[in-house]
Amino acid sequence: MRPMGRILALCGWLAWQLGRPFRATPLRRLGRAAVFAVATLLLVAAAVPVALPLLDPQPEDATVQQVFDGAIAHGDGWLRLRGRITRLRQSPIGEPGSFALLVDAANPLRAIVLESSSRPEPVEITDVTGTLTSSSVTVEEELPIEARVAGTPPRVVPDQLLRLDSAPKAARSILWPLAIPPLLIAAMLLIGAHSGYPIFRPTSEIDVLATPLSPGERVPSAYGGRIGPHRADLADPAGALLLLRRAPTGNLLTAQPLADDDGPAPPPVLISGSWTSGTIGTVHTVREAVAALQVRSELVDAIFLFARTAERDRVAAMMAVDR
């Protein structure tokens, strides 16, 4: 539970720090809205390196066999083929130009003629992009040994050739690493906005040697929440004294907020009443984990923080708690 509490505390702290500038202004209610706005912007930023490459048009990845079969889906015949380039000394279409033969990498017994504005250079294995063009093709010259398979020349597409682009179109590349940091920060902000800060997490770990409070005994603590008319933020807790008082009907647990200045301390507020519930747990911050007790009653709805686990459990022994 501790590692998860620290992770949630880190997320909550990040969201809390983002909304902190608004808390001292009339716009304090916009603290969470600012977190959601920044998280939305980060999600958009994370989508940019993924979405932009998808907007870049790409040729159809195909094989020479698909050209033979007429199984090209791209309407304008813009293709990317992969294979070995072999220079042709003679024009395969009976017209002057710069021509080469691409022997398909997937099936070396299939090939297609390439036409280029410049003289193609022989290449072992490469990707080429271009547009299919209808033309009567005849390759009569003897091909070099590297263009053959066990001495057998490849079968050449007879009615089409590939007119190469001036520069090969690079394959689409999505920069996933650039999307990860803003995505993680956005997720942390959204989790932190939901969980709040600091983080209270219930626990089943107790001090088995702790004894209940005795009448008249006081336990110092800090609190975040509501004690009677007094309120404090758990991120900036206020001090309080928990006191067990003797009464004719039994012992009563009270909470007394401490004065912020030199004025008189507020009167104690009764915790025990017609109904009281408590939950023992731990409050996690980015720096530490503090023993805590969540109390809900008619006049108190707060989380009390204690210096030691034993002090928390002595107070918890005076009420019904969820373990």
Secondary structure, DSSP 8 states (H G I E B T S, - for coil): -HHHHHHHHHHHHHHHHHHHHHHTSTTGGGHHHHHHHHHHHHHHHHHHHHHHHHHS---EE--HHHHHHT----TT-EEEEEEEEEE-SS-SSSS-SEEEEEEESS-TTEEEEEEESS----EEEEEEEEEEEE------S---GGGSBTTB--EEEEEEEEEE-SS--------HHHHHHHHHHHHHHHHHHHH-SSEEEE-----TT-----TT-EEEEEEEEEETTEEEBTTB-EEEEEEEEEETTEEEEEEEE--SSSS-----EE--SS-EEEEEEEEE-SS-EEEEEEEEESSEEEEEEESSHHHHHHHHTTS-EE-
